[in-house]
């Protein structure tokens, strides 16, 4: 699975783009198979996990899942 960030998503049209951490732009749309999150709930800058499938139209996101990056807790030095 790859990590990425929602670049933009239009709820009315039902599609948008995700920028992967490798700086590739991937299409995401409301017919995306095997998604855990509702695609219509995606917002700009949401962090997501995804798989990329190549189609005749180009790269397409599948199995999109929203996730929160791990927060690191640093303890102060005593």
C-alpha positions in Angstrom: 0.0 0.0 0.0 1.1 3.5 -0.7 0.6 6.6 1.3 -0.7 9.8 -0.1 -2.6 13.0 0.5 -5.9 14.2 -1.2 -4.9 16.9 -3.5 -8.5 17.9 -4.3 -11.9 16.1 -4.5 -15.2 17.4 -5.9 -18.2 15.8 -4.2 -20.7 16.9 -6.9 -18.8 15.3 -9.7 -17.5 12.4 -7.6 -13.8 12.4 -8.4 -10.5 14.0 -7.6 -6.8 13.4 -7.3 -4.5 12.0 -4.7 -0.8 12.9 -4.6 1.3 9.9 -3.4 4.3 10.4 -1.2 6.4 9.7 -4.4 4.8 12.8 -6.0 2.6 10.9 -8.5 -1.0 12.1 -9.1 -3.6 9.4 -9.1 -7.3 9.6 -10.0 -9.8 8.7 -7.3 -13.6 8.5 -8.0 -16.8 7.4 -6.4 -16.8 4.0 -8.1 -13.4 3.1 -6.4 -13.6 -0.6 -5.5 -12.8 -2.0 -2.0 -12.8 1.3 -0.1 -13.2 1.5 3.7 -14.0 5.2 3.8 -16.9 6.9 1.9 -15.3 8.6 -1.0 -17.6 11.5 -0.6 -16.1 12.2 2.8 -12.6 12.9 1.4 -11.3 16.4 2.0 -8.3 18.2 0.7 -5.1 17.3 2.6 -6.6 14.1 4.2 -3.9 11.4 4.5 -4.8 8.1 2.9 -3.5 4.7 2.2 -4.2 3.4 -1.3 -3.2 0.9 -4.0 -2.7 2.0 -7.6 -4.1 0.2 -10.6 -3.1 1.1 -14.1 -6.0 1.4 -16.6 -6.2 2.4 -20.2 -7.0 5.9 -18.9 -4.0 6.1 -16.6 -3.3 5.4 -12.9 -6.4 5.0 -10.6 -6.6 4.6 -6.9 -8.2 1.5 -5.4 -8.7 0.3 -1.8 -8.5 3.9 -0.5 -8.4 4.1 3.3 -8.1 7.2 5.4 -5.4 7.1 8.1 -3.8 9.3 10.7 0.0 9.4 10.7 1.6 8.2 13.9 2.3 10.9 16.4 5.6 10.7 18.1 5.8 11.5 21.8 9.1 13.0 22.9 9.8 13.0 26.6 11.7 15.9 28.0 15.2 15.3 29.3 15.4 15.5 33.1 
